[in-house]
Structure formats: structure tokens, C-alpha cells
Amino acid sequence: MRLDKFLKVSRIIKRRTVANDACDADHVKVNGRPAKASYDVKVGDLLEIAFGERALKVRVLDVRDYTAKADAANLYEVIS
């Protein structure tokens, strides 16, 4: 699954266009490297998302095309 779609489906970022813009601005890293929106997310990947002064690190636990809002947090594990 594309990185921008995963960020939207997991509800880390609310809209796919915003996720796409964040990737273009190098605010998203996968396994320590800046990633494009088209990166293919795999289970076990370590994502780092910069939200201004704050940064969020998560590990991908599952990749699904669709998930209910209540189950979205089960797709990843927050590291810091």
C-alpha cells in the first residue's frame, strides 16, 4: 500500500492530500530515510512523521485497504 494511503487509512493524517504534501516536504521518514508518497509500506516499517515541533514514531503492524475508525489504531504501534 502507498505511504500516503496508509497514513490516511490509519488516521495518523486525516486526508490523503495532506499526507502527500507531508511526504513531498520531507516530513515523513521510513526506516530513517525520507520517503515519497508512493513508497510501498510493509509490516515492520518504522515511520517518523514530523508535526511542526512534535515528531511521532510508529511501527507498522498491519496493512489494510480499509479499516473502521475504532480499529485504525491497531494498524500501528506508537514508539514515541
LUMSE-425574 format. One record per residue: x, y, z of N, C-alpha, C in turn; residue number from 0; residue in one letter. Coordinates in steps of 0.2 Angstrom, whole numbers, plus 2048, in hexadecimal, padded with zeros to 3 digits. Layout:
<node><n_xx>X</n_xx><n_yy>Y</n_yy><n_zz>Z</n_zz><ca_xx>X</ca_xx><ca_yy>Y</ca_yy><ca_zz>Z</ca_zz><c_xx>X</c_xx><c_yy>Y</c_yy><c_zz>Z</c_zz><resi>NUM</resi><resn>A</resn></node>
...
# end
This chain:
<node><n_xx>804</n_xx><n_yy>7FA</n_yy><n_zz>800</n_zz><ca_xx>800</ca_xx><ca_yy>800</ca_yy><ca_zz>800</ca_zz><c_xx>804</c_xx><c_yy>806</c_yy><c_zz>800</c_zz><resi>0</resi><resn>M</resn></node>
<node><n_xx>802</n_xx><n_yy>80B</n_yy><n_zz>7FC</n_zz><ca_xx>806</ca_xx><ca_yy>812</ca_yy><ca_zz>7FC</ca_zz><c_xx>806</c_xx><c_yy>815</c_yy><c_zz>803</c_zz><resi>1</resi><resn>R</resn></node>
<node><n_xx>80C</n_xx><n_yy>818</n_yy><n_zz>804</n_zz><ca_xx>80D</ca_xx><ca_yy>81C</ca_yy><ca_zz>80B</ca_zz><c_xx>807</c_xx><c_yy>821</c_yy><c_zz>80C</c_zz><resi>2</resi><resn>L</resn></node>
<node><n_xx>806</n_xx><n_yy>825</n_yy><n_zz>807</n_zz><ca_xx>801</ca_xx><ca_yy>82A</ca_yy><ca_zz>809</ca_zz><c_xx>7FA</c_xx><c_yy>827</c_yy><c_zz>80A</c_zz><resi>3</resi><resn>D</resn></node>
<node><n_xx>7F8</n_xx><n_yy>821</n_yy><n_zz>807</n_zz><ca_xx>7F2</ca_xx><ca_yy>81E</ca_yy><ca_zz>808</ca_zz><c_xx>7F2</c_xx><c_yy>81B</c_yy><c_zz>80F</c_zz><resi>4</resi><resn>K</resn></node>
<node><n_xx>7F8</n_xx><n_yy>818</n_yy><n_zz>811</n_zz><ca_xx>7F8</ca_xx><ca_yy>815</ca_yy><ca_zz>818</ca_zz><c_xx>7F7</c_xx><c_yy>81A</c_yy><c_zz>81D</c_zz><resi>5</resi><resn>F</resn></node>
<node><n_xx>7FA</n_xx><n_yy>820</n_yy><n_zz>81C</n_zz><ca_xx>7FA</ca_xx><ca_yy>825</ca_yy><ca_zz>821</ca_zz><c_xx>7F2</c_xx><c_yy>827</c_yy><c_zz>822</c_zz><resi>6</resi><resn>L</resn></node>
<node><n_xx>7EF</n_xx><n_yy>827</n_yy><n_zz>81D</n_zz><ca_xx>7E8</ca_xx><ca_yy>829</ca_yy><ca_zz>81D</ca_zz><c_xx>7E3</c_xx><c_yy>824</c_yy><c_zz>820</c_zz><resi>7</resi><resn>K</resn></node>
<node><n_xx>7E4</n_xx><n_yy>81D</n_yy><n_zz>81E</n_zz><ca_xx>7E0</ca_xx><ca_yy>818</ca_yy><ca_zz>820</ca_zz><c_xx>7E2</c_xx><c_yy>817</c_yy><c_zz>828</c_zz><resi>8</resi><resn>V</resn></node>
<node><n_xx>7E8</n_xx><n_yy>818</n_yy><n_zz>82A</n_zz><ca_xx>7E9</ca_xx><ca_yy>817</ca_yy><ca_zz>831</ca_zz><c_xx>7E7</c_xx><c_yy>81D</c_yy><c_zz>835</c_zz><resi>9</resi><resn>S</resn></node>
<node><n_xx>7E5</n_xx><n_yy>822</n_yy><n_zz>832</n_zz><ca_xx>7E3</ca_xx><ca_yy>828</ca_yy><ca_zz>835</ca_zz><c_xx>7E8</c_xx><c_yy>82C</c_yy><c_zz>839</c_zz><resi>10</resi><resn>R</resn></node>
<node><n_xx>7EF</n_xx><n_yy>82B</n_yy><n_zz>837</n_zz><ca_xx>7F4</ca_xx><ca_yy>82F</ca_yy><ca_zz>83A</ca_zz><c_xx>7F4</c_xx><c_yy>836</c_yy><c_zz>837</c_zz><resi>11</resi><resn>I</resn></node>
<node><n_xx>7F2</n_xx><n_yy>836</n_yy><n_zz>830</n_zz><ca_xx>7F1</ca_xx><ca_yy>83C</ca_yy><ca_zz>82D</ca_zz><c_xx>7EA</c_xx><c_yy>83C</c_yy><c_zz>82A</c_zz><resi>12</resi><resn>I</resn></node>
<node><n_xx>7E6</n_xx><n_yy>841</n_yy><n_zz>82B</n_zz><ca_xx>7DE</ca_xx><ca_yy>840</ca_yy><ca_zz>829</ca_zz><c_xx>7DD</c_xx><c_yy>840</c_yy><c_zz>822</c_zz><resi>13</resi><resn>K</resn></node>
<node><n_xx>7E1</n_xx><n_yy>843</n_yy><n_zz>81D</n_zz><ca_xx>7DF</ca_xx><ca_yy>843</ca_yy><ca_zz>816</ca_zz><c_xx>7E5</c_xx><c_yy>841</c_yy><c_zz>812</c_zz><resi>14</resi><resn>R</resn></node>
<node><n_xx>7E4</n_xx><n_yy>83E</n_yy><n_zz>80D</n_zz><ca_xx>7E9</ca_xx><ca_yy>83B</ca_yy><ca_zz>809</ca_zz><c_xx>7ED</c_xx><c_yy>840</c_yy><c_zz>805</c_zz><resi>15</resi><resn>R</resn></node>
<node><n_xx>7EA</n_xx><n_yy>846</n_yy><n_zz>803</n_zz><ca_xx>7EE</ca_xx><ca_yy>84B</ca_yy><ca_zz>800</ca_zz><c_xx>7F3</c_xx><c_yy>84F</c_yy><c_zz>805</c_zz><resi>16</resi><resn>T</resn></node>
<node><n_xx>7F1</n_xx><n_yy>84F</n_yy><n_zz>80B</n_zz><ca_xx>7F5</ca_xx><ca_yy>852</ca_yy><ca_zz>811</ca_zz><c_xx>7FB</c_xx><c_yy>84D</c_yy><c_zz>812</c_zz><resi>17</resi><resn>V</resn></node>
<node><n_xx>7F9</n_xx><n_yy>847</n_yy><n_zz>812</n_zz><ca_xx>7FF</ca_xx><ca_yy>842</ca_yy><ca_zz>812</ca_zz><c_xx>804</c_xx><c_yy>842</c_yy><c_zz>80D</c_zz><resi>18</resi><resn>A</resn></node>
<node><n_xx>801</n_xx><n_yy>843</n_yy><n_zz>807</n_zz><ca_xx>805</ca_xx><ca_yy>844</ca_yy><ca_zz>801</ca_zz><c_xx>80A</c_xx><c_yy>84A</c_yy><c_zz>801</c_zz><resi>19</resi><resn>N</resn></node>
<node><n_xx>807</n_xx><n_yy>84F</n_yy><n_zz>803</n_zz><ca_xx>80B</ca_xx><ca_yy>856</ca_yy><ca_zz>804</ca_zz><c_xx>810</c_xx><c_yy>855</c_yy><c_zz>80A</c_zz><resi>20</resi><resn>D</resn></node>
<node><n_xx>80F</n_xx><n_yy>851</n_yy><n_zz>80F</n_zz><ca_xx>813</ca_xx><ca_yy>850</ca_yy><ca_zz>814</ca_zz><c_xx>819</c_xx><c_yy>84C</c_yy><c_zz>812</c_zz><resi>21</resi><resn>A</resn></node>
<node><n_xx>818</n_xx><n_yy>847</n_yy><n_zz>80D</n_zz><ca_xx>81D</ca_xx><ca_yy>843</ca_yy><ca_zz>80A</ca_zz><c_xx>822</c_xx><c_yy>847</c_yy><c_zz>806</c_zz><resi>22</resi><resn>C</resn></node>
<node><n_xx>81E</n_xx><n_yy>84B</n_yy><n_zz>802</n_zz><ca_xx>822</ca_xx><ca_yy>850</ca_yy><ca_zz>7FD</ca_zz><c_xx>827</c_xx><c_yy>855</c_yy><c_zz>801</c_zz><resi>23</resi><resn>D</resn></node>
<node><n_xx>825</n_xx><n_yy>857</n_yy><n_zz>807</n_zz><ca_xx>828</ca_xx><ca_yy>85B</ca_yy><ca_zz>80B</ca_zz><c_xx>82E</c_xx><c_yy>858</c_yy><c_zz>80F</c_zz><resi>24</resi><resn>A</resn></node>
<node><n_xx>82F</n_xx><n_yy>852</n_yy><n_zz>80E</n_zz><ca_xx>833</ca_xx><ca_yy>84E</ca_yy><ca_zz>812</ca_zz><c_xx>832</c_xx><c_yy>84E</c_yy><c_zz>81A</c_zz><resi>25</resi><resn>D</resn></node>
<node><n_xx>82B</n_xx><n_yy>84E</n_yy><n_zz>81C</n_zz><ca_xx>829</ca_xx><ca_yy>84D</ca_yy><ca_zz>823</ca_zz><c_xx>828</c_xx><c_yy>846</c_yy><c_zz>825</c_zz><resi>26</resi><resn>H</resn></node>
<node><n_xx>828</n_xx><n_yy>842</n_yy><n_zz>820</n_zz><ca_xx>827</ca_xx><ca_yy>83A</ca_yy><ca_zz>821</ca_zz><c_xx>82D</c_xx><c_yy>837</c_yy><c_zz>820</c_zz><resi>27</resi><resn>V</resn></node>
<node><n_xx>830</n_xx><n_yy>832</n_yy><n_zz>824</n_zz><ca_xx>835</ca_xx><ca_yy>82E</ca_yy><ca_zz>823</ca_zz><c_xx>833</c_xx><c_yy>827</c_yy><c_zz>824</c_zz><resi>28</resi><resn>K</resn></node>
<node><n_xx>836</n_xx><n_yy>822</n_yy><n_zz>820</n_zz><ca_xx>835</ca_xx><ca_yy>81B</ca_yy><ca_zz>821</ca_zz><c_xx>83C</c_xx><c_yy>818</c_yy><c_zz>822</c_zz><resi>29</resi><resn>V</resn></node>
<node><n_xx>83C</n_xx><n_yy>815</n_yy><n_zz>828</n_zz><ca_xx>843</ca_xx><ca_yy>811</ca_yy><ca_zz>82A</ca_zz><c_xx>848</c_xx><c_yy>816</c_yy><c_zz>82A</c_zz><resi>30</resi><resn>N</resn></node>
<node><n_xx>847</n_xx><n_yy>81C</n_yy><n_zz>82C</n_zz><ca_xx>84D</ca_xx><ca_yy>821</ca_yy><ca_zz>82C</ca_zz><c_xx>84E</c_xx><c_yy>825</c_yy><c_zz>826</c_zz><resi>31</resi><resn>G</resn></node>
<node><n_xx>84B</n_xx><n_yy>824</n_yy><n_zz>821</n_zz><ca_xx>84C</ca_xx><ca_yy>827</ca_yy><ca_zz>81A</ca_zz><c_xx>846</c_xx><c_yy>82B</c_yy><c_zz>818</c_zz><resi>32</resi><resn>R</resn></node>
<node><n_xx>846</n_xx><n_yy>831</n_yy><n_zz>815</n_zz><ca_xx>840</ca_xx><ca_yy>834</ca_yy><ca_zz>812</ca_zz><c_xx>83D</c_xx><c_yy>830</c_yy><c_zz>80D</c_zz><resi>33</resi><resn>P</resn></node>
<node><n_xx>836</n_xx><n_yy>830</n_yy><n_zz>80D</n_zz><ca_xx>833</ca_xx><ca_yy>82C</ca_yy><ca_zz>809</ca_zz><c_xx>82E</c_xx><c_yy>830</c_yy><c_zz>804</c_zz><resi>34</resi><resn>A</resn></node>
<node><n_xx>82D</n_xx><n_yy>82D</n_yy><n_zz>7FE</n_zz><ca_xx>828</ca_xx><ca_yy>830</ca_yy><ca_zz>7FA</ca_zz><c_xx>821</c_xx><c_yy>82D</c_yy><c_zz>7FC</c_zz><resi>35</resi><resn>K</resn></node>
<node><n_xx>81C</n_xx><n_yy>830</n_yy><n_zz>7F9</n_zz><ca_xx>815</ca_xx><ca_yy>82E</ca_yy><ca_zz>7FB</ca_zz><c_xx>814</c_xx><c_yy>827</c_yy><c_zz>7F7</c_zz><resi>36</resi><resn>A</resn></node>
<node><n_xx>817</n_xx><n_yy>826</n_yy><n_zz>7F2</n_zz><ca_xx>816</ca_xx><ca_yy>81F</ca_yy><ca_zz>7EF</ca_zz><c_xx>81A</c_xx><c_yy>819</c_yy><c_zz>7F2</c_zz><resi>37</resi><resn>S</resn></node>
<node><n_xx>81E</n_xx><n_yy>81B</n_yy><n_zz>7F7</n_zz><ca_xx>821</ca_xx><ca_yy>815</ca_yy><ca_zz>7FB</ca_zz><c_xx>81C</c_xx><c_yy>810</c_yy><c_zz>7FD</c_zz><resi>38</resi><resn>Y</resn></node>
<node><n_xx>81E</n_xx><n_yy>809</n_yy><n_zz>7FC</n_zz><ca_xx>81A</ca_xx><ca_yy>804</ca_yy><ca_zz>7FD</ca_zz><c_xx>81B</c_xx><c_yy>801</c_yy><c_zz>804</c_zz><resi>39</resi><resn>D</resn></node>
<node><n_xx>816</n_xx><n_yy>803</n_yy><n_zz>809</n_zz><ca_xx>817</ca_xx><ca_yy>802</ca_yy><ca_zz>810</ca_zz><c_xx>816</c_xx><c_yy>7FA</c_yy><c_zz>811</c_zz><resi>40</resi><resn>V</resn></node>
<node><n_xx>81B</n_xx><n_yy>7F8</n_yy><n_zz>815</n_zz><ca_xx>81B</ca_xx><ca_yy>7F0</ca_yy><ca_zz>817</ca_zz><c_xx>81A</c_xx><c_yy>7F0</c_yy><c_zz>81F</c_zz><resi>41</resi><resn>K</resn></node>
<node><n_xx>818</n_xx><n_yy>7EA</n_yy><n_zz>821</n_zz><ca_xx>817</ca_xx><ca_yy>7E9</ca_yy><ca_zz>828</ca_zz><c_xx>81F</c_xx><c_yy>7E9</c_yy><c_zz>82B</c_zz><resi>42</resi><resn>V</resn></node>
<node><n_xx>820</n_xx><n_yy>7EC</n_yy><n_zz>831</n_zz><ca_xx>826</ca_xx><ca_yy>7ED</ca_yy><ca_zz>834</ca_zz><c_xx>82A</c_xx><c_yy>7F3</c_yy><c_zz>832</c_zz><resi>43</resi><resn>G</resn></node>
<node><n_xx>827</n_xx><n_yy>7F7</n_yy><n_zz>82D</n_zz><ca_xx>82A</ca_xx><ca_yy>7FE</ca_yy><ca_zz>82C</ca_zz><c_xx>82A</c_xx><c_yy>803</c_yy><c_zz>832</c_zz><resi>44</resi><resn>D</resn></node>
<node><n_xx>82F</n_xx><n_yy>807</n_yy><n_zz>833</n_zz><ca_xx>82F</ca_xx><ca_yy>80C</ca_yy><ca_zz>838</ca_zz><c_xx>82E</c_xx><c_yy>813</c_yy><c_zz>835</c_zz><resi>45</resi><resn>L</resn></node>
<node><n_xx>828</n_xx><n_yy>816</n_yy><n_zz>836</n_zz><ca_xx>826</ca_xx><ca_yy>81C</ca_yy><ca_zz>833</ca_zz><c_xx>828</c_xx><c_yy>822</c_yy><c_zz>838</c_zz><resi>46</resi><resn>L</resn></node>
<node><n_xx>82A</n_xx><n_yy>827</n_yy><n_zz>836</n_zz><ca_xx>82B</ca_xx><ca_yy>82D</ca_yy><ca_zz>83A</ca_zz><c_xx>828</c_xx><c_yy>833</c_yy><c_zz>836</c_zz><resi>47</resi><resn>E</resn></node>
<node><n_xx>823</n_xx><n_yy>836</n_yy><n_zz>83A</n_zz><ca_xx>81F</ca_xx><ca_yy>83B</ca_yy><ca_zz>837</ca_zz><c_xx>820</c_xx><c_yy>842</c_yy><c_zz>83B</c_zz><resi>48</resi><resn>I</resn></node>
<node><n_xx>822</n_xx><n_yy>847</n_yy><n_zz>838</n_zz><ca_xx>823</ca_xx><ca_yy>84D</ca_yy><ca_zz>83B</ca_zz><c_xx>81D</c_xx><c_yy>852</c_yy><c_zz>83B</c_zz><resi>49</resi><resn>A</resn></node>
<node><n_xx>81B</n_xx><n_yy>854</n_yy><n_zz>841</n_zz><ca_xx>815</ca_xx><ca_yy>858</ca_yy><ca_zz>841</ca_zz><c_xx>818</c_xx><c_yy>85F</c_yy><c_zz>844</c_zz><resi>50</resi><resn>F</resn></node>
<node><n_xx>81B</n_xx><n_yy>863</n_yy><n_zz>840</n_zz><ca_xx>81E</ca_xx><ca_yy>869</ca_yy><ca_zz>843</ca_zz><c_xx>823</c_xx><c_yy>868</c_yy><c_zz>848</c_zz><resi>51</resi><resn>G</resn></node>
<node><n_xx>822</n_xx><n_yy>86A</n_yy><n_zz>84E</n_zz><ca_xx>827</ca_xx><ca_yy>868</ca_yy><ca_zz>854</ca_zz><c_xx>827</c_xx><c_yy>861</c_yy><c_zz>856</c_zz><resi>52</resi><resn>E</resn></node>
<node><n_xx>821</n_xx><n_yy>85E</n_yy><n_zz>855</n_zz><ca_xx>820</ca_xx><ca_yy>857</ca_yy><ca_zz>858</ca_zz><c_xx>822</c_xx><c_yy>852</c_yy><c_zz>852</c_zz><resi>53</resi><resn>R</resn></node>
<node><n_xx>824</n_xx><n_yy>84C</n_yy><n_zz>854</n_zz><ca_xx>826</ca_xx><ca_yy>847</ca_yy><ca_zz>850</ca_zz><c_xx>822</c_xx><c_yy>840</c_yy><c_zz>853</c_zz><resi>54</resi><resn>A</resn></node>
<node><n_xx>820</n_xx><n_yy>83C</n_yy><n_zz>84E</n_zz><ca_xx>81C</ca_xx><ca_yy>836</ca_yy><ca_zz>850</ca_zz><c_xx>820</c_xx><c_yy>830</c_yy><c_zz>84D</c_zz><resi>55</resi><resn>L</resn></node>
<node><n_xx>822</n_xx><n_yy>82B</n_yy><n_zz>851</n_zz><ca_xx>825</ca_xx><ca_yy>825</ca_yy><ca_zz>84E</ca_zz><c_xx>820</c_xx><c_yy>81F</c_yy><c_zz>84F</c_zz><resi>56</resi><resn>K</resn></node>
<node><n_xx>81F</n_xx><n_yy>81C</n_yy><n_zz>84A</n_zz><ca_xx>81A</ca_xx><ca_yy>816</ca_yy><ca_zz>84A</ca_zz><c_xx>81D</c_xx><c_yy>810</c_yy><c_zz>846</c_zz><resi>57</resi><resn>V</resn></node>
<node><n_xx>81C</n_xx><n_yy>80A</n_yy><n_zz>848</n_zz><ca_xx>81E</ca_xx><ca_yy>804</ca_yy><ca_zz>845</ca_zz><c_xx>817</c_xx><c_yy>801</c_yy><c_zz>842</c_zz><resi>58</resi><resn>R</resn></node>
<node><n_xx>818</n_xx><n_yy>7FF</n_yy><n_zz>83B</n_zz><ca_xx>812</ca_xx><ca_yy>7FD</ca_yy><ca_zz>838</ca_zz><c_xx>811</c_xx><c_yy>7F5</c_yy><c_zz>83A</c_zz><resi>59</resi><resn>V</resn></node>
<node><n_xx>80B</n_xx><n_yy>7F4</n_yy><n_zz>83C</n_zz><ca_xx>809</ca_xx><ca_yy>7ED</ca_yy><ca_zz>83E</ca_zz><c_xx>805</c_xx><c_yy>7EA</c_yy><c_zz>839</c_zz><resi>60</resi><resn>L</resn></node>
<node><n_xx>801</n_xx><n_yy>7ED</n_yy><n_zz>835</n_zz><ca_xx>7FC</ca_xx><ca_yy>7EA</ca_yy><ca_zz>831</ca_zz><c_xx>7FB</c_xx><c_yy>7EF</c_yy><c_zz>82B</c_zz><resi>61</resi><resn>D</resn></node>
<node><n_xx>7FA</n_xx><n_yy>7ED</n_yy><n_zz>825</n_zz><ca_xx>7F8</ca_xx><ca_yy>7F1</ca_yy><ca_zz>81F</ca_zz><c_xx>7F2</c_xx><c_yy>7EE</c_yy><c_zz>81C</c_zz><resi>62</resi><resn>V</resn></node>
<node><n_xx>7ED</n_xx><n_yy>7F3</n_yy><n_zz>81D</n_zz><ca_xx>7E6</ca_xx><ca_yy>7F1</ca_yy><ca_zz>81A</ca_zz><c_xx>7E3</c_xx><c_yy>7F7</c_yy><c_zz>815</c_zz><resi>63</resi><resn>R</resn></node>
<node><n_xx>7E0</n_xx><n_yy>7F5</n_yy><n_zz>810</n_zz><ca_xx>7DD</ca_xx><ca_yy>7FB</ca_yy><ca_zz>80C</ca_zz><c_xx>7D8</c_xx><c_yy>7FF</c_yy><c_zz>80F</c_zz><resi>64</resi><resn>D</resn></node>
<node><n_xx>7D4</n_xx><n_yy>7FC</n_yy><n_zz>814</n_zz><ca_xx>7CF</ca_xx><ca_yy>7FF</ca_yy><ca_zz>817</ca_zz><c_xx>7CE</c_xx><c_yy>7FD</c_yy><c_zz>81F</c_zz><resi>65</resi><resn>Y</resn></node>
<node><n_xx>7CD</n_xx><n_yy>801</n_yy><n_zz>823</n_zz><ca_xx>7CC</ca_xx><ca_yy>7FF</ca_yy><ca_zz>82A</ca_zz><c_xx>7C7</c_xx><c_yy>804</c_yy><c_zz>82D</c_zz><resi>66</resi><resn>T</resn></node>
<node><n_xx>7C3</n_xx><n_yy>802</n_yy><n_zz>832</n_zz><ca_xx>7BE</ca_xx><ca_yy>806</ca_yy><ca_zz>836</ca_zz><c_xx>7C2</c_xx><c_yy>80B</c_yy><c_zz>83A</c_zz><resi>67</resi><resn>A</resn></node>
<node><n_xx>7BF</n_xx><n_yy>810</n_yy><n_zz>83C</n_zz><ca_xx>7C2</ca_xx><ca_yy>815</ca_yy><ca_zz>840</ca_zz><c_xx>7C5</c_xx><c_yy>813</c_yy><c_zz>847</c_zz><resi>68</resi><resn>K</resn></node>
<node><n_xx>7C1</n_xx><n_yy>80E</n_yy><n_zz>84A</n_zz><ca_xx>7C3</ca_xx><ca_yy>80B</ca_yy><ca_zz>850</ca_zz><c_xx>7C9</c_xx><c_yy>807</c_yy><c_zz>850</c_zz><resi>69</resi><resn>A</resn></node>
<node><n_xx>7CA</n_xx><n_yy>804</n_yy><n_zz>84A</n_zz><ca_xx>7CF</ca_xx><ca_yy>7FF</ca_yy><ca_zz>849</ca_zz><c_xx>7D5</c_xx><c_yy>802</c_yy><c_zz>846</c_zz><resi>70</resi><resn>D</resn></node>
<node><n_xx>7D5</n_xx><n_yy>808</n_yy><n_zz>844</n_zz><ca_xx>7DB</ca_xx><ca_yy>80B</ca_yy><ca_zz>841</ca_zz><c_xx>7E1</c_xx><c_yy>80B</c_yy><c_zz>845</c_zz><resi>71</resi><resn>A</resn></node>
<node><n_xx>7E1</n_xx><n_yy>80C</n_yy><n_zz>84B</n_zz><ca_xx>7E7</ca_xx><ca_yy>80C</ca_yy><ca_zz>84F</ca_zz><c_xx>7EA</c_xx><c_yy>805</c_yy><c_zz>850</c_zz><resi>72</resi><resn>A</resn></node>
<node><n_xx>7E7</n_xx><n_yy>800</n_yy><n_zz>84E</n_zz><ca_xx>7EA</ca_xx><ca_yy>7F9</ca_yy><ca_zz>84E</ca_zz><c_xx>7EE</c_xx><c_yy>7F8</c_yy><c_zz>848</c_zz><resi>73</resi><resn>N</resn></node>
<node><n_xx>7EF</n_xx><n_yy>7FD</n_yy><n_zz>843</n_zz><ca_xx>7F3</ca_xx><ca_yy>7FC</ca_yy><ca_zz>83D</ca_zz><c_xx>7FA</c_xx><c_yy>7FE</c_yy><c_zz>83F</c_zz><resi>74</resi><resn>L</resn></node>
<node><n_xx>7FB</n_xx><n_yy>801</n_yy><n_zz>845</n_zz><ca_xx>802</ca_xx><ca_yy>804</ca_yy><ca_zz>847</ca_zz><c_xx>803</c_xx><c_yy>804</c_yy><c_zz>84E</c_zz><resi>75</resi><resn>Y</resn></node>
<node><n_xx>809</n_xx><n_yy>804</n_yy><n_zz>850</n_zz><ca_xx>80B</ca_xx><ca_yy>804</ca_yy><ca_zz>857</ca_zz><c_xx>80F</c_xx><c_yy>80B</c_yy><c_zz>858</c_zz><resi>76</resi><resn>E</resn></node>
<node><n_xx>80D</n_xx><n_yy>80F</n_yy><n_zz>85D</n_zz><ca_xx>811</ca_xx><ca_yy>815</ca_yy><ca_zz>85E</ca_zz><c_xx>817</c_xx><c_yy>813</c_yy><c_zz>862</c_zz><resi>77</resi><resn>V</resn></node>
<node><n_xx>81D</n_xx><n_yy>816</n_yy><n_zz>860</n_zz><ca_xx>823</ca_xx><ca_yy>815</ca_yy><ca_zz>863</ca_zz><c_xx>825</c_xx><c_yy>81B</c_yy><c_zz>867</c_zz><resi>78</resi><resn>I</resn></node>
<node><n_xx>824</n_xx><n_yy>821</n_yy><n_zz>864</n_zz><ca_xx>825</ca_xx><ca_yy>827</ca_yy><ca_zz>868</ca_zz><c_xx>822</c_xx><c_yy>82D</c_yy><c_zz>865</c_zz><resi>79</resi><resn>S</resn></node>
# end
